[in-house]
Every structure is written in structure tokens, then in C-alpha cells.
Amino acid sequence: MPEELRAHPLRAALIAEVHARPFARLEAPERVGYLAMLSGEAGAPEDLAQVGALFERFGLAPPEPGATHAMADFGQFRFKWERHSEFSSYSFFVHDPQDGAPFARSAVEEVPPDWLEGLPGEVLVALQVELLGGESPKPSAGQLASQFSVRNFAGSRVAGGAAEVWMDFAMDAAGYGRALVRDRSLRPAQAGRVVQRLCEIEAYRMMALLAFPLAKSAGQDVSRARDRLTPITDRLAEIRELEDQRRLLDELTGVAAAVETVAAGTAYRFGAARAYYTLVRRRIEELREDRVEGYQTIGEFMERRLAPAMQTCEAVAERLDRVSTRVARASELLRTRVDIEVEAQNQKVLSSMERRARLQLRLQQTVEGLSVVAISYYLVGLVAYLAKAVKSRGLPVDADLVAGLAVPAVLLVVWLGVKRIRRMVAGGRAAGKS
């Protein structure tokens, strides 16, 4: 690329991502041990530290900080580590001509035991894969039955007939599942892809099945919530009193809280199960299976065993959504009724307040009228006293006539004054509200 052109800061990382997590190159005969350790979403740093310790033990530079995969050849075994969202997978490869029956010895036994004991998390998958050379005779049905711990195992031709695989999806006395691969014409990289897909099918299958026990438990919780919801919805049309409606709303809120608790506890696991199940089906498609007479294929095995469990999870998730929707509708309906009832009561209160306001206005007007009369009476009295005082000085003034003539004028002045004061008070209130 010309130096004068500026590269995007993520260009190199994005190109490297396409080539990340390469497949191991395997040549039969090969023993493969696979472990999937469930360490949680926050377990990546501990997993990487443990992998780094293994590299340092064999004198190799540890993976870079933040790495999510690593491969190395430690001489007595080859090693591959991959970090996934919730778990880490550890693969161990030993190229070893068979000196005994398949599965007589695990590749994991070549790994330092103290390092294995320090692996973070819990074992979810432990799988032994035996890659046999094409020169080895095809095992008979009896020989295959003796190699697996259960009779219900799957088998098929894969990779366009370049290999035959058998897998039991079970656990032997040592705690391992078993997979047998007979290499007919696989290239080394192709053999690595087939083996890794078998390991990933088992790992993703188990990760998907983590949701199944949760689904059974959540299904019971959903049933209880549904049983609590039914009588509440039946009573919606019967209750009339506001207090009863409020009590019913409290009960409905309790059901809603229970449903939301179940939803919060299952949403992530159910979503992860759907993603893992999709990966299982994709890996099976990548195997390109052809039927071997007398055996169920891996795809058929998963459809008969894994698919019903995933359908149960989906059914519980759908039931949870339906109950949640019913709770929301019932809550909305009940709240609407409560709001209407409260609004009606508020209307009654406002009507009562309006009647009281009108009575107060009338009373106020009556009081104002009496006040005008009372004030006028006292003012007329003052005018009469003034007229009498003038008359006592010898002026010809009729005090009673003056008082009588002053009454209309005083009434008018007092009434105008009271009206003015009332107008000023009303204007002050309006200004205060604005």
C-alpha cells in the first residue's frame, strides 16, 4: 500500500480476525482430548492466565494480553485454546500409533495434572476423539458397540465420504464422551476441521441444554402466575368500589412483579440457548453427513434429542411473553377503571366546591350589602352630629333634614367604595396567579 495513504486503525486487526482460530492439522492415528470449562463471561482473564502458565512451564512465550485463542506444540502433546463468550475450550492432540484398543488412554493424561487442577471454571464437556487411519479395517457393529458406553450412538459418513464418524453423546466411567473417526481420505487440515466440528457440536449442545432445567423451573413459575392472574381478570367486571379496585391493582402488581422476575432470570439463558442451538445445527450441516446403514446420523440424533428440549425452552419463553402481555392488558384496563372512578369522584368534589363557592359568593354579597348599610348608618350619624354642632353655633340648620338628605349620597359613596375595593382585590389575585 502506498505510504502516503492512511490506513484505518482497525485494518490489521480485522484482517487478522479472518485468520484467527485456525484448525489443527491432524494425521491419523491421533488421540484428541477436549475440555470445555464453564467459567462465565467474566472468566476470560483467569483462563488466559492459566494458559500463559502452561506456555511458561514449557519455555514458550505466553499469549499476548487480551488474546482469545492460542496454539502450541509442547513436544509430548500439541495444545489449542479458544475463549468463547461463557466458556473456554482446551484441546490436546497426541500423534500416537494405536498400541491397544481405542480410548484406552486419553490425550489429557499427557498434560501436567497440577495444571489441569488449576483450570478455572467447571467441566461442562469432556470428550475423547480417536482418529484412526484408513488402513485400519472398518469396525463391525459389535466392535463399535463395545467402544461406547451406550448402545444409542450415532454414525455417518462425513466430508463427502472422506471419513466415517461415530459419537455417543454420553459419559463413560472416567467422565468422557467418545467419538471415533475413521479417516478414509482426509487431508490434515480437513481432519482437523472434522474433529473440531465434532467437539464444537458437543460443546454447543451442552451449552444450549443449560437452559432446559431453567425452562422446567420457569414453566412452573409461569403456571403459578397464570393461575393467580385468571381470578383477577374474572373479578375485573364485578368490582365497583374504588377501594376494591385498588386492592385488585395491588394483587395484579404482585403478579406482574413475579412475571418480570422470571423474565429477567431467563431472558439471557434462553437467548443464549437459541444461539447455541443454531451453532449446533450449522456445525452438523458443515459435516455434510451421509447415512450409514443401521445408524442414525448425528443430525437425526440431535433432532430427536436436542430439538425437543429447545422447543420446550421456546414454549416456556412464549408462555412467559403471553402471560406478561395479559398482565399488561389487565393492568392497563384496571388502571383505566381506577382513573375513571377517581375522575368521577374528583368531578363530584369539584361540583361540591362550586356549590360552596356560589354560596360563599352569595353570603359575601349579602355581607357586603349589610356592610354598606352599616357603614352608611354610621356615616349618616356623623353627618347628623356635624349638623347639630353647626346648629348649636346659631346657624339655621335643620339637623334631621341634613341627615335625611345625606343618606342617598352616603349610600352611593360607600357602595362605590366597596365595589372599588372588591375590584382591586380581584385584580391582585389575578396578578398573583399569573
N, C-alpha and C positions, 0 to 999 in steps of 0.2 A: 504494500500500500504506500502511496506517496507520502513522504514525511510531512508535507505541508497540510495534509488533511488531518483533521482532528477526529480521533476515534471516540466513540461513546464509552463512558467509563465502565459499562457492564458488558461490553462486546466480548471480551476474553472469557468472562465468567459464563456468559450464555453459550458460547461455542463449546466450552469445556463441559457444560451440563449435558449436552447431547451425547458425549462420550463417557459420562460418569457411570458408575456401577457396571463395569464390563462383566461379561460372563467368564467363568473359569473355563480353561481348556482342559478337557478330560480325555484320557485314553484308557480304555479297558485293559486290564482289570483295575477297578478303582473302588475304594471304600470311601463313603461320604457320611459324615456326621453333621447333623443340622440341629441347632437350638434356636428357639425364639423365646426371648426373655421379655416379659411384660414389665417395663419399668416406668410407664406413664409418660405423659407429654413433657414433664419437667426432668426426665431422667437422662437426657442426652449428654450433659457434661460428665456425669458419673460413668456412663457407658464408654465415652471416648477416653476418659482417664484410665479405665481398666484395659482397654485395647492398647493404649500407649504403654502401659506397664508390661504387656506381653511383648511388644516390639523391643522395648529396652532390655528385657530379660534375654533376648536372643541377639542383642547387639545391633539392632536396627533403629534408625531414627523414627520416632513416633509420628503419627499423623499430625497434620497441622491443626491448630485450634479452629474449632468450628467444623471440622470435617464430618461428613455423614457416611463415608464408606472408606474401606481400606483393604488392600490385598497384599500378601507377603508369602514368601517361601521360607519356612523355618528349618528346612532340611528334612527332619523326620516327618513333617506334615506341612501342607500348604493351608493358608488361612484366608478367609474372606469375611469382612464385617460390613453390615449395612444398618444404618439407623433409619427407622420408619417413624411415623408420627407418634405411635404409642409404644413401640417395642423395638428391640434390636435383634437382628438375626446374626448368628455366628455359624459359619460353615467351615468344616475341617475335611481336607482331602488327603488321602493316603493312596499312593500308587503301589499296589501290593498284589503280586500273583496269588491266587487263591490256593492256600495250602490246606484248606478244610472246607466245611460247608459254608454257604453264605450266611452272613450275620453272626458268624462265630465270634467275631471281635469287632468292636466299634472303633471308628476313627477318633472318636472323642477320647478314647483311652490313651492316645498319644499326647494329649495336652496335659501340662502340669496340673495335678489335682488341686493344689492350693490356689492356683489362678482361677480354676473353674469355680471353686467355692466362693471366690470374691466377686463373681458376676452379679451386677445389680439386678434387682427385679426378681420375678418369679417365673419358673419354667412354664410356658404355655404349650410349646411344641418341642418334642424331641424325636428326631427321625433318623433312621439308618437307611442309606441308599447303597445298594450293591450294583455296580456297573460291571456286567460280565461281557467277556469278549465274544465275538461272533463265532469263534471256533468251538465254543462250548455248546454241547447239544441242548436243544430246546427242552426245558424241564417238562416232565409229564404232569398230569393233573394231580397225581398222588404226591409227587415231589413238591409241587407248588403248595399243596395243602399242608405239607409238613413244615414249610418255611414260614408260614404265617400263623398268628395266634388266633385267628378266627377263620371260619370257612367262607364267610361272606366278604370276599375280596373282589376287587375289580381288575380287569386286564384288557389290554387293547394294543393294536399296532399304532405307532405314532410317527410323526415326521415323514409322512409319505411311505410308510413301511420300512423305514431305515432302522427302527428299533421296536422292541416289544417291552411293555411295562406291565407290572403287576403291583398293586398297592392295597394295603388292608385298612387304612384309616383307623387303626386300633392301637393298643398298647400292650407290649409283651411284658414278661415278668420283670425285665430290667427298666421298664418305663418308656420304651422306644416304640414308635410306629415303624413299619417296614415298607420299603419299596424296592422292587427288583427290576433292573433294566438290562435287557439283553441287546447288546449292540450288534446290529446286523451290518450296517454300512454307514455309521455316523462319523462325521468329521469331528475333530476335537472340540471346536467351538460349538458345533451343533449338539454334541453330547453334553457340554456344559449348559446349554440352554434348556435341554430336556430335563436334566437333573434339577436345575434351578426352578423350572416351572412346577415340577412335582413338589418341591419344597414349599414354594410360594402358595400352591393350591392348598396344602395342609395348613400353612400359617394363616392365610386369609380365611380359610374355612373356620378355624378355631376363633379367630378374632370376630368373625361375623356371629358365631354362636354365643359369644359373650352376652349378646342382647336377649337370648332366648329365656334364660332364667328370670331376667328382669321383666320380660314381657309377661311371663306367667304370673309373677307377683303383681305387676302393674294392672294386669287384667282383672284381678280380684279387687284392687282398689277402684278401678273404673266401675266395676259392677256395684260396689257399695255406694259410690257416688251417684250412679244411675238410680239405685233403689231409694236413696234419700231424695233425689230430685223429683221422682214421679209423684209422691203425695203432695209435694209443694206446688207443683203445677196444677194438680187437681183442685187444690184449695184456692187457686187464684181467682176463680169465678165466683167463689162463695163468700169470701170475706168482704165486709163493707166498712167496718170501723177503721179509722186511721191507725190506731194503736195496734190492731191485729195485723194490718198491712206492714207496719214497721217491724213487728216481731217476725213475720214471714220473710221480710227482706233480710233480717239478720240471719235466719236459717239459710237462706239462699246464698248469702255472702260466705257462710261457712262451707257450703258445698263447692262454691267457686274457688275458695282457697285450697280445699283438698284437691280439686282437679288440677289447679295450677301447680301444686306441689308435685303431683305425679308427672305432669308435663315437663316441669323443669328437671326432674330426675331421670327422665327417659329420652328427652329430645336428642341429646348428644349421642347416646349409645345407639338409638335406633337409626340416626343418620349415618353413624359410622358403619353399622351393620349393612345398610344398603350399599355403601361404597365398597366394603369388603366383599360382599356377595357379587357385585359387578366385577370386581377384580378376579374372583374365583372363576366366574363364567368366561371371562376374557382369556385367562390362562389356559382353561380347558380348550377353548377354540384354537389357541395357538399351538396346542399339541397336535392338532389335525388327526384325530383318532379314526381308526378303522376297527370294526368289530373283529374279535377273535371268537370263534365259535365256542359256546359253552360258558362265556364270561360276560358279565355286564361291563360296559365301558365306564370310565371314570365320570363322564358326563351323565350317564344314566344313574350311576350311584348317587351323584350329587342331587339330581332331580328328585330322586326318591327319598333321600335322607336329609339333605340340607334345605331344599326348596320348601318343604312343609314348615320347617322351623322359621324360615324367613317370612313365609306367608302368615304365620302366627304373629310375628312381630309387626308386620304391616297391618294385620287385622286389629291388633290392640291399639296401634297408633291411630287408625281410622276411627275406632270406637272412642278413643280419647278425644279426638277432634269433634266428633258428633256430640258427645256429652258436653264438651266445652261450649259448642255452639248453642246447644239447648239451654245451658246455664245462662249464657249471654242474652239469649232472646227472652227467657223468663225474667231475668234481672231488669232488662230494658222495659218489659211490659209492666212489671211491678213498680218500678220507679216512676213510670208514666202515670200509673194509677195514684201513687202516693202524691206525685206532683199536682195532679188534677184535684185530689182531695184537699191538699194544702192550699191550692189556689182558691178553691171554693170557700174554705174557711177564711182565707185572707179577704175574700170578697165580702163575706159576712162581717168581718171585723171592720173593713173599710166603710160598709154601709152603716154599721152602728156608729162609727166615728163621725160619719157625715151627718147622721141624725143628731148626734150630740153637738156637733158644730153648729147646726142650724138652731138648735135650742139655745146654745150659748149666745149665738148672734141675736136671737130674739130677746134673750134676757139682757144682753148688753145694750140693745136698743132701748129696752124698757128702762134700764138703769140710767142710760143717757138722758132719756126723756125726763125721768124723775130728777136727775141731776140738774137739768136745765131749769126745771120748776123750782128746785130747792135754791139754786144759786140766784135765780131771778127774784125769788122771795126775799132773800137776804139783801140783794142789791136795792130792791124797791124800798125795803125797810130803811136802808141807809139814805136813800133819796128823801124819804119822809122825814127822817131825823134832820137832814140838812135843811129841808123846807121849814120845819118847825124852828130850827135855830135862826133862820133868816127872819121868820115872823116875829120871833122874840125880840128882835132888834128894831121892831116898829115898822117893818115893811109890810105892805098889804099883800100878803101871800097866803093863799088857801093851801095848807099842807096836804090835806086829803086829796084836793084836786090835782096837785103836783104829783103825788104818789100814784094816783089813778092814771094820769096821762103818761107816767114813766113806765108803766107795766109793759105795753107793747114794745116800746123801744128797748127796754132791758131784755125782754124775752128774745127779740131778734138778735141783739148783740151777743147774748150768751149762746144762742143756738149756732150762730155763725162761728163763734169761737170754738165750741165743741167740735163742729164739723171740720174746722181747720186743723185742730189738734189730731183728730182721727186720721185726716189725710196725711199729715206729717208722719204719724206712727206707721201707717201702711207703707208710705214711701221708704221709710227706714228699714222695714222688714224686707221689702223687695230688693233694696240695695245689699242687704246682708246676705240674702240667698244667692245673688249674682256674684 
